[in-house]
Amino acid sequence: MRAQDIIIRPIITEKSMMGIAEKKYTFEVAKSATKIDIARAVEELFKVKVERVNTVHVRGRMRRQGRFEGYTRSWKKAYVTLTENSKTIEFFEGMM
């Protein structure tokens, strides 16, 4: 699996932006990706050193559109913590 296939998109929310000061970044990742795969992909794409990766499976939520109802898709979220001496990810710098 390529690094571009593992990291789907960054999560840009108020809560995830608060973690940037502590070098904690949040990404949507492929469901089949392991923590080791995610760490390697982030290191390859952003040229940083990863200290720790935590993952969460996000369940789909019930949504209604008029009389029709269904579930949103389920997905996997990864919290990536960088090492103390690692540089920051430049993509997130302009968001704050």
C-alpha positions in Angstrom: 0.0 0.0 0.0 1.3 3.4 -1.0 1.6 6.3 1.5 -1.0 8.3 -0.5 -3.5 5.4 -0.2 -3.0 5.2 3.6 -3.4 8.9 4.5 -6.8 10.0 3.0 -7.2 13.5 4.4 -6.3 15.7 7.4 -9.0 16.4 10.0 -9.4 20.2 10.4 -11.5 20.9 13.4 -11.2 23.1 16.5 -10.3 20.2 18.7 -7.7 18.8 16.3 -6.1 22.3 15.8 -5.6 22.6 19.6 -3.3 19.6 19.4 -0.9 21.2 16.9 0.9 23.1 19.7 1.8 19.7 21.2 2.7 18.2 17.8 -0.4 16.1 17.7 -2.1 15.8 14.2 -5.3 14.1 13.2 -5.8 12.2 9.9 -8.5 10.1 8.2 -6.8 6.9 7.2 -7.6 3.7 5.3 -9.6 1.2 7.3 -7.1 -1.6 6.7 -4.0 0.5 7.7 -2.1 -0.5 10.9 -0.4 1.9 13.3 3.0 1.0 11.8 1.7 1.6 8.2 0.3 5.0 9.3 3.6 6.0 11.0 5.6 5.1 7.9 3.2 7.0 5.6 3.3 10.2 7.7 7.1 10.0 7.9 7.4 9.5 4.1 4.9 12.2 3.1 5.8 15.0 5.5 9.5 14.1 6.3 9.0 14.1 10.1 9.7 11.6 13.0 6.6 9.9 14.5 6.7 9.0 18.2 3.2 7.5 18.6 0.0 6.6 16.7 -3.4 6.1 18.2 -6.3 5.0 16.1 -10.1 5.1 16.4 -12.8 3.5 14.4 -15.6 6.1 13.8 -19.0 4.5 13.4 -21.5 5.7 10.8 -24.3 7.9 12.1 -28.0 7.8 11.3 -29.0 10.6 9.0 -32.4 11.5 7.5 -33.2 13.3 4.3 -37.0 13.9 4.3 -38.6 10.5 4.7 -35.5 8.6 3.6 -32.9 7.5 6.2 -29.6 5.8 6.2 -26.2 5.7 7.7 -23.1 7.7 6.9 -20.0 5.7 6.1 -17.8 4.4 8.9 -14.1 5.4 8.8 -10.8 5.3 10.7 -9.2 8.2 12.4 -5.5 8.4 13.5 -3.9 10.7 16.1 -0.2 11.1 15.2 2.2 12.4 17.8 5.6 13.6 16.6 8.8 13.5 18.5 10.1 16.5 20.5 12.9 17.3 18.1 10.9 16.7 14.9 9.9 19.6 12.7 6.2 20.5 12.5 4.0 19.6 9.5 3.9 22.7 7.3 0.5 22.0 5.9 -1.1 22.8 9.3 0.9 25.9 10.0 -1.4 28.2 7.8 -4.6 26.9 9.5 -4.0 28.5 12.9 
